[in-house]
């Protein structure tokens, strides 16, 4: 009787083009892994088959003056639906991320610490609070907005949001989407990975599929209960897209200052330009 090699999500072996067909059982996720020469193909416990991508880098932000400016994104000006997904690992226990799209107080949307912010006018309406996980582990965040209804999922589970949301569309002012801060007063201290946007409010089945797939899930291809690849407009892989660069145009490497991170969902559009943030080889 043959024995299947074992690994975990953090100790997967580094394989190459000559290792096609090598297979492992991932003990912490109950997945079967099969190497196709370039990436892992994975079967999870519900028997779904996923198209996967390599994930070797994330973006590191120091909580001070680090961010990635992804320019203005007209797809979401005045939009009635939106989904924002990313993986986040805080430096300090219980710290939430900072990411979003802000012109000024009252014209912003995104996440700032323990606040979900979805405002189209000044005032406190549209500031919803939640409780981030009280640890420094990787967690998957996915925020959906649908004509005035917001849902925040963390690790595939919807969170309790406190506050009042009265706006049925996102603000339509021209401002830049930024990874690592929502404003100069709200900067991220931790690691981001696989930041993505859709012009649709993903349902719980889609959210669960993305979370179960981990950061290696190929968001550009429908698989299992994920059926929204056609509405994916932006996907910043933070070091794992072929056109991502270090500052000055050099190759991506651990510790290098981020130069450009390309939108993998539509290469050549809304590329992100780094300011201070660095690449990290720490991934989930």
Backbone torsions as a table, in degrees:
resi	resn	phi	psi	omega
1	UNK	NA	130.4	-178.8
2	UNK	-79.6	158.3	-179.7
3	UNK	-119.9	133.2	179.3
4	UNK	-86.1	130.1	176.9
5	UNK	-61.0	151.2	179.8
6	UNK	-117.8	156.1	175.6
7	UNK	-155.5	-176.8	171.6
8	UNK	-129.0	172.3	-177.7
9	UNK	-65.5	-21.4	-179.2
10	UNK	-101.1	-6.0	-179.2
11	UNK	-124.1	23.6	177.9
12	UNK	-57.3	137.5	-179.7
13	UNK	-69.6	154.8	174.9
14	UNK	-88.2	115.7	-176.8
15	UNK	-116.2	164.7	-178.3
16	UNK	-127.7	-168.8	-175.4
17	UNK	-64.0	-24.3	-178.5
18	UNK	-87.6	4.5	-176.3
19	UNK	-106.6	21.9	-178.1
20	UNK	-54.7	131.3	175.8
21	UNK	95.5	-11.5	178.1
22	UNK	-63.7	137.0	-171.8
23	UNK	-129.1	147.6	-179.3
24	UNK	-142.2	155.9	168.3
25	UNK	-104.7	123.2	-178.6
26	UNK	-90.4	108.6	-167.3
27	UNK	-70.2	-28.8	-177.0
28	UNK	-87.2	-10.5	179.6
29	UNK	-123.3	-5.3	-177.8
30	UNK	59.1	39.0	179.3
31	UNK	-109.2	147.7	169.1
32	UNK	-94.2	128.2	-179.2
33	UNK	-111.3	133.8	175.5
34	UNK	-130.9	124.7	-177.3
35	UNK	-85.4	128.2	-177.9
36	UNK	-101.9	8.9	179.8
37	UNK	105.4	-20.0	179.4
38	UNK	-134.2	-27.5	-176.6
39	UNK	-155.5	165.5	176.6
40	UNK	-83.1	134.5	166.6
41	UNK	-102.0	134.0	-168.4
42	UNK	-129.0	137.8	174.0
43	UNK	-112.2	118.3	-179.3
44	UNK	-94.8	-175.6	-170.4
45	UNK	-66.0	-17.1	177.9
46	UNK	-96.4	12.3	174.7
47	UNK	74.9	11.6	175.7
48	UNK	-73.6	145.9	176.6
49	UNK	-107.2	125.2	-174.9
50	UNK	-110.0	138.5	165.8
51	UNK	-80.9	125.9	-174.1
52	UNK	-118.6	160.2	177.7
53	UNK	-125.8	155.8	177.4
54	UNK	-69.4	144.0	177.3
55	UNK	-134.9	98.8	-175.6
56	UNK	-112.5	-13.2	-175.2
57	UNK	-137.8	157.7	170.7
58	UNK	-135.2	179.5	176.8
59	UNK	-108.6	133.6	-177.7
60	UNK	-107.8	131.8	-176.1
61	UNK	-127.8	135.6	-170.6
62	UNK	-98.1	5.6	177.5
63	UNK	81.4	6.4	-177.7
64	UNK	-117.0	-80.6	-175.1
65	UNK	-131.1	40.0	178.7
66	UNK	-108.3	134.0	171.2
67	UNK	-165.9	169.2	173.3
68	UNK	-123.0	120.1	-178.8
69	UNK	-91.1	115.8	-176.8
70	UNK	-101.6	15.2	175.9
71	UNK	67.8	174.7	179.0
72	UNK	-71.5	139.7	-177.3
73	UNK	-121.1	97.7	-172.4
74	UNK	-66.4	-20.0	179.3
75	UNK	-56.1	-25.6	-172.5
76	UNK	-110.6	7.2	176.0
77	UNK	-70.9	111.5	179.4
78	UNK	70.9	15.8	-177.1
79	UNK	-71.0	148.5	177.8
80	UNK	-96.0	-10.9	177.8
81	UNK	-136.7	147.4	180.0
82	UNK	-165.9	147.8	168.2
83	UNK	-134.8	137.6	179.8
84	UNK	-125.7	124.4	-177.2
85	UNK	-128.1	144.1	174.7
86	UNK	-168.5	164.0	171.6
87	UNK	-105.0	140.1	-174.0
88	UNK	-138.0	132.4	175.5
89	UNK	-127.2	105.5	-176.5
90	UNK	-74.6	150.5	174.0
91	UNK	-73.4	-38.3	-179.3
92	UNK	-110.5	139.4	-176.8
93	UNK	-56.3	132.2	175.4
94	UNK	79.3	10.8	-177.7
95	UNK	-91.6	129.2	178.0
96	UNK	-84.9	166.8	-178.8
97	UNK	-80.3	169.4	171.9
98	UNK	-131.2	118.0	-175.8
99	UNK	-162.6	140.8	176.9
100	UNK	158.1	-156.0	-163.0
101	UNK	-141.9	106.1	-170.3
102	UNK	-138.6	130.7	171.3
103	UNK	-95.8	-51.4	179.7
104	UNK	-164.0	173.4	179.0
105	UNK	-54.1	123.9	-179.7
106	UNK	101.2	-12.6	176.4
107	UNK	-129.1	75.3	-175.0
108	UNK	-156.0	155.2	170.9
109	UNK	-151.5	144.4	-179.0
110	UNK	150.0	-154.4	179.8
111	UNK	-129.6	132.3	179.4
112	UNK	-132.9	101.8	-179.1
113	UNK	63.5	-116.9	178.7
114	UNK	-101.2	20.9	178.7
115	UNK	-117.2	134.4	164.7
116	UNK	-97.4	124.4	-173.3
117	UNK	-118.7	122.2	-179.4
118	UNK	-140.8	83.0	-173.7
119	UNK	-121.9	142.3	174.6
120	UNK	-119.0	1.1	178.1
121	UNK	-155.0	165.7	-177.9
122	UNK	-68.9	158.8	-179.8
123	UNK	119.4	-177.8	-176.7
124	UNK	-93.0	-12.6	175.1
125	UNK	-58.7	136.9	179.3
126	UNK	93.3	4.4	173.1
127	UNK	-105.6	108.3	-176.6
128	UNK	-111.7	135.9	-177.8
129	UNK	-104.4	152.5	176.7
130	UNK	-147.7	174.7	179.3
131	UNK	-112.9	111.7	178.4
132	UNK	-66.4	155.9	175.9
133	UNK	-57.0	140.2	-174.6
134	UNK	-92.2	63.6	178.5
135	UNK	-159.6	-174.9	178.4
136	UNK	-119.5	33.5	-179.7
137	UNK	-92.5	166.3	172.2
138	UNK	-68.5	136.1	174.1
139	UNK	-137.6	147.9	177.4
140	UNK	-96.0	125.9	177.2
141	UNK	-110.0	136.6	173.1
142	UNK	-144.8	115.7	-179.4
143	UNK	-104.8	129.8	175.1
144	UNK	-118.4	148.2	176.5
145	UNK	-133.5	128.8	-178.1
146	UNK	-141.3	94.9	174.0
147	UNK	49.9	44.7	175.8
148	UNK	103.0	-1.4	177.1
149	UNK	-115.2	126.3	-179.6
150	UNK	-114.7	139.7	174.4
151	UNK	-133.0	130.9	175.0
152	UNK	-112.4	121.5	176.5
153	UNK	-105.6	134.6	171.0
154	UNK	-122.6	120.6	-176.1
155	UNK	54.9	41.0	174.4
156	UNK	81.8	0.2	-177.2
157	UNK	-115.3	131.7	179.9
158	UNK	-70.1	137.8	-178.0
159	UNK	-97.8	157.3	174.6
160	UNK	-78.1	123.8	178.0
161	UNK	-110.2	128.3	179.6
162	UNK	-108.8	131.7	179.5
163	UNK	139.4	-176.1	-176.8
164	UNK	-117.7	128.8	177.6
165	UNK	-121.2	114.0	-175.5
166	UNK	-112.7	-7.8	-173.8
167	UNK	-93.9	137.6	-178.1
168	UNK	-99.5	-5.3	176.1
169	UNK	-137.4	156.7	172.2
170	UNK	-73.6	158.0	-179.3
171	UNK	-65.7	154.3	-173.9
172	UNK	-110.6	14.1	179.2
173	UNK	-76.7	150.6	179.5
174	UNK	-80.9	113.2	178.0
175	UNK	-149.2	164.0	-176.3
176	UNK	-93.1	140.9	171.7
177	UNK	-81.3	130.7	-176.2
178	UNK	-128.2	133.1	173.2
179	UNK	-93.7	120.8	179.2
180	UNK	110.5	-9.7	172.3
181	UNK	-164.5	152.7	171.9
182	UNK	-102.6	-25.7	174.2
183	UNK	-158.2	177.2	178.6
184	UNK	-66.3	-14.2	179.9
185	UNK	-96.2	-1.6	-174.5
186	UNK	-139.4	95.0	-177.2
187	UNK	-115.6	144.4	-177.6
188	UNK	-80.8	144.7	175.7
189	UNK	-128.2	91.1	-176.3
190	UNK	161.2	-157.2	-176.6
191	UNK	-116.5	133.8	171.0
192	UNK	-109.5	151.4	172.7
193	UNK	-152.1	148.8	172.3
194	UNK	50.3	62.0	179.1
195	UNK	-82.9	128.5	-174.7
196	UNK	-141.3	152.2	178.3
197	UNK	-133.1	142.0	175.3
198	UNK	-128.2	148.4	174.6
199	UNK	-89.7	37.3	178.3
200	UNK	-150.2	153.8	175.3
201	UNK	-88.8	106.3	-178.2
202	UNK	-65.7	140.3	178.0
203	UNK	-86.8	175.3	-173.2
204	UNK	-63.2	-29.9	178.8
205	UNK	-67.1	-42.9	175.8
206	UNK	-62.0	-44.6	-178.6
207	UNK	-60.6	-46.0	-179.6
208	UNK	-62.2	-39.9	-179.4
209	UNK	-64.2	-43.8	179.7
210	UNK	-64.0	-43.7	-179.1
211	UNK	-64.2	-45.5	179.9
212	UNK	-63.7	-29.1	-179.1
213	UNK	-75.6	-10.7	179.9
214	UNK	65.9	-178.9	-177.5
215	UNK	-66.2	-9.5	179.5
216	UNK	-84.5	-2.3	-177.2
217	UNK	-65.3	132.1	179.4
218	UNK	-83.7	101.1	-175.9
219	UNK	-71.4	-12.0	-178.0
220	UNK	-86.0	-0.6	-177.6
221	UNK	-132.4	129.1	176.0
222	UNK	-65.2	140.2	177.4
223	UNK	-160.4	141.1	-179.8
224	UNK	57.6	-128.9	179.3
225	UNK	-87.6	2.0	176.3
226	UNK	-88.1	117.8	-176.1
227	UNK	-135.1	28.0	-175.0
228	UNK	-116.0	20.8	-178.7
229	UNK	-61.9	-28.3	-179.1
230	UNK	-70.1	-19.5	178.8
231	UNK	-100.7	3.7	176.3
232	UNK	-75.1	119.3	-178.4
233	UNK	-106.0	-27.7	-175.2
234	UNK	-144.2	139.9	179.9
235	UNK	-153.5	102.1	179.4
236	UNK	-98.8	114.0	-171.8
237	UNK	-89.5	-7.4	172.4
238	UNK	56.4	57.3	174.0
239	UNK	113.2	-12.5	-174.7
240	UNK	-107.0	0.5	173.5
241	UNK	-90.5	146.5	-173.4
242	UNK	-58.2	-27.2	-176.8
243	UNK	-98.4	3.5	176.0
244	UNK	-68.5	143.8	-177.1
245	UNK	-135.8	161.2	167.7
246	UNK	-84.8	168.0	179.3
247	UNK	-56.7	134.3	-178.3
248	UNK	88.8	-2.1	176.1
249	UNK	95.4	3.3	-179.3
250	UNK	-75.2	173.5	-179.2
251	UNK	-69.5	153.1	177.7
252	UNK	-67.0	135.4	176.5
253	UNK	-154.6	152.4	-179.9
254	UNK	-55.8	126.8	178.3
255	UNK	90.1	-14.0	179.2
256	UNK	-70.9	146.2	174.9
257	UNK	-68.8	134.1	-177.9
258	UNK	-67.7	131.0	174.5
259	UNK	-96.9	-80.5	-180.0
260	UNK	-123.3	138.0	169.6
261	UNK	-121.5	119.6	-173.7
262	UNK	-83.2	150.1	173.0
263	UNK	-73.7	103.0	-175.4
264	UNK	-69.9	-16.8	178.7
265	UNK	-79.0	-22.8	-179.8
266	UNK	-154.9	73.5	-172.8
267	UNK	-49.2	136.9	178.5
268	UNK	94.2	-4.3	-179.8
269	UNK	-119.9	142.4	176.1
270	UNK	48.7	44.8	177.1
271	UNK	-65.4	150.1	179.4
272	UNK	-96.0	134.1	179.5
273	UNK	-111.0	121.6	-174.4
274	UNK	-78.6	146.2	172.0
275	UNK	-131.5	98.1	175.7
276	UNK	85.3	-31.5	-178.6
277	UNK	-64.5	152.3	-178.5
278	UNK	-124.2	161.6	173.4
279	UNK	-81.2	145.4	176.3
280	UNK	-129.7	142.7	175.4
281	UNK	-87.5	4.6	175.3
282	UNK	-80.4	113.0	178.8
283	UNK	-132.4	165.2	-179.2
284	UNK	-67.1	NA	NA
